[in-house]
Amino acid sequence: MLYDVLEGLSGRQKTLPSRLLYDARGSDLFEDITVLPEYYPTRTERAILTEAAPDLSRRIGAGAVLVEYGAGASVKTRILLDALEAPAGYVPIDVSDDMLAKTKPLLQQDYPDLPIHPVVGNFLVPPPLPDIDPRARRVGFFPGSTIGNLDDADIETFLAGAAEELGPDGLLVLGVDLKKSPDILIPAYDDAQGVTADFNRNLLVRINRELGADFNLDAFRHEARWNEAESRMEMHLVSLADQSVTIGGRRFDFAAGETIHTENSRKFDQAQIERLLAASPWQISHDYRDSKDLFSVLLLERK
């Protein structure tokens, strides 16, 4: 973490890895974001999954193991678990061991006969799966358009790693946020209640706590930007004054108005989706969408 922070803040455009947003507090704040009125992705994807669940279950078949990348609170997972026929297991993968520890007993209470094997790890390089029935079909689940937080190289790495991990008959259920008007996008990343701002600034709280830094939280504000050229929403932390911060014995100077770029959330059109999949081991088996084309849930199969 120290290496990533020092390297990111040393660039001309200061950056911080978005995965660092998800400590225990950050994960809780993100769950709060998902139910905000401005934040359309979660409710839209849930509606798509609810409608598509019977068809997904039929295509997946009985006795599958569900492997979720970036599981968080596993809220949308329940839609699939309720629909699947006799699932053989559930493997939630997440960087937050606190979130996994909190979620497992809740799931076990509702699915007492389901083997649940939490794995702490970074989905970009999928960690080894626990011992599960080698005869069971493995089905990856990567909802929330988290894939939009990645650049092309990382998407290629993830898709290749998931294909190897899930096996030749594996499937991947992938949530993809579609390109749309900034009038819809910007409020989704800068809500009126300020929850997303708290989520973004919590990154500085974490760095102060874990790395002994001295960020003045009141001297940075949250900003959401639409980058048309890159087809992505960006989150930034904007310095409100000329100031200096010390981390790990190193000093970093900030000019007033200078930003730390903390997250990208890419939005895809059909051509972009097809281009990314062309370089991967996957192809589209089925595309489930809402009536307004806000969001897509793709069922991918091996080529």
N, C-alpha and C positions, 0 to 999 in steps of 0.2 A: 504493500500500500504506500509506504514512504517513497519507494522508487517511482511508482506511477504518479504520485502527486508532484514530486520534485521535477520529474521529466515533463509533465503536462504544463506546469506553471513556468517552465523555462522557455517555452516557444513564443514566437511573436504574437500569435493568438493563443492566449492562455486557455488551457483545457483541463478538464478532469474527467476520468472515466465514468460513464453513466452507471456502471454496476455498483459504484461506491455510494450511490443514492440509497441503496437498499440494506441499511442496517435495520435493527428491530423497529426503531421509530420510523424510519423511512418506509419500510414495508407497510406499517400500519397506516401511515399517511397516504400511501398510494391506494390502499384499499378504500380509504375515505374518498379519494378522488374518483374512483370508479362509480360511485353512486351520485355524483354531483349532476345537476340538471344539464350543465353545459357539456359534460363529458359523454358524448354519444357512443364511443367505440364499445364499451362494455355492454350496455343494454342492447345495442344493435347486434353484437355478436351472440349474446345470449339468446336473443329471439331467433336468430338464424339457426343456432345449434338446437334449440328446442324443436323447431319445425323439421330440421334435417335429421334429428336423432334416430327415428325409426329406420330411415334409409341407410344412415351410416352404420347402424347395428347390423342390418342385413348384409351390407357389403363387407363389413369386418368379419362377421361370423362369430361363432361361439368360442369361449375359452381363450380369449385373447388377453395379453398382458398390456396394460396401458402405461406408457412411459411419458411423463410430462416434463418438458423442459421449461425451467423458470416457473415452477409450480405456484409460488406465492401461497395464497390461502386456499387454493384448489376449489374455488367457487364454481367456475364453469365446468370443472371436471365432473361434478356431480350429475350434470345433465347427461354426459356420456355414460357414467357408471350406472345410472338408472336405466339407460336404454340397452346397454350391452347384455348379451346372453351369457350368463355364468362366467364373468371375467375371472381369469386365473391369477390376477395380481395387479397392483398399482405401484408404480415407482415414481414418486415425485422427486425431481431434481431441482435444487435451489441453492443460491449462494448463502442464504440466511438460515443458519441452523436453528435460530430462535423461532423463525416462522414455521419451519418443518416440525419442530418440537411442539408448537402450539396446535398445528393443524392435525397431526396424526391421531391424537386421541379423539378429536371431534369426528373425524372420518370413521375411525374404528367403532365408535359408538353407533353410527348410522349404518355401517357396513361391517357387522361383526364377523362375517365369514370370509371377508376379503383380505388376503395377505397384502400388507402395505409395507413397502421397503423404502423409507426415505434415504436419499443420497445427497450429501452436501457437496456441491461442486459447481463449476462454471460450464454452462451448456455449450459454450463455444468449442470446447474440447470435451465431448461427453465422457464422464467418468465411467469406469467399469460398472456394469450392472451387477446387482447381487445375484445369488444363485436363484434362478427361476426355471420353470419347466422349459427345457430346450425345444420341446415339441410345440409350445404355444406360439401363436403368431404375435409378434411384437408390433404395437401400434403407437407411434409417436404422436404427441399432442403438444402443439406450440401455439397457443392462442394469444389474443390480446394485441396482435400485430407487433409483438416484441421484435420480430424480424426487421421491422422498420428502424430499430435502434442501431442496426449494423450497417457497415459499409459493404461494398460488393465482395471484397476479399473475405470478410468474416462470414457473409452469407454462404459463399462457396465452401468455406471451411466447415460451417455448421451442417449444411446439407450433405456434404460428403461424409462427415463423421456420423451423422444420424443414419445415413444409409448403411454404413458398415455395422453400426451397433444394432439396428433393427433387423438386418438380414435380408436375404433375397425376396422373401414373401412379405416383408414389412410394409406398413402403410404409414403415412404421415398426415395428420390433420393440422392444417396450417391456417392461422388467422392473418388476413392481410387487409390493412386499412387502405381504402381507395382514395385517389386524388379528388379533391373537391374545393369549394370556394373557401378562401381565407376567412370569410365572414362566419363560417362554421368552425373552422380550425382554430383560429386564435383564441376565442373564448374557451374552447376545450382545454387549452393549455395555460390559461390565465383567468381562472374562475373568479366570480365576484366575491366569494367568501374568503379568498386568499389561501385556500388549502394547498394549491399547487405551489404558491410562493413559499409556504412553510416547508413543503417537501423539498424544494430546491435549496433553500437556505439551510435545511437540516444537514446538508452535505458539509457545510462549514462547521456546524456544531460537532459533527463526527470527527472532522480533521483536528479541531481544537482538542477534543477529548482523547482521541487515540494517538495523535502524533504530537501533542503538546504545542500546537500552533496558537497564534494569538489574533485570529480573525475577529474584527469588530463586526458583529452580526448586523448592527444598525447602520453600518456604512456600506451595505450592499443591498440592492433590490433585485427582485425577480423580473425577468423580461422574456416574453414569448415572441418569436419572430417567424414569419413565413418566408422561406427562401425558395423563390420560384425556380431559379436556375437549377437547384439541386432537388427540387420537389420534396421539401421536407420542412417540418416544424423544428425550430431550434429553441432550446432553453438556455438562457444566459443569466449570470449574476453580474450586475452592473455596479462598478465602484462609484460611490456618490461623491468622492473627494480624492485628492492626491493623498496617498497613504502607503504604508509599508507593512508587510506581514512577515513574521519569522517562523520558519518550519524546519525542523531538523538542523538547526544551526545556520540555515541559509536565509537571506533576506530577499524578499520579492517586492518590487515597487509597482504600485498601481497609479495610473493617472486617472483623474476624474473622467468618468464616461467609459473607461476601459472595461472589458468584460472577460469573464471566465465562461467558456462555452462548456456546458455540462451535459447536454443530451441532444441527440437528433431523433426525430421520429419521421421516417420517410413515408410518403404516400405514393401509391403505385397505380399506374394505368395498366391496361392489358398488355401493351407492348413491353413494358418494363418487367412485368411478371414473366412473360414468355422468354425474355432475354436471360433473366436470372436462372430460370429452370433449364434453359438450353445447355448451360454449362454444368449442370448437376446430374446426379444419377436418377432424378425423379421426373415424372410427367404427370399431368393433371388427369385424374380419373373422373372427378366430378367437381363442379364449381357451384357452391350454394351462396346466394346473395339475397339481400333485402330488396324491397321494391324500389327504394330510392338510390340504389347502387352506392351506398355509403361504405359498405364493408363486404368482404368476401371470405368465406370459409372454404378452403380447398382441400379436397381429398387427393393426396398424391400417392402414386404407386411407382414401383421401380420400373425403369425402362427395360 
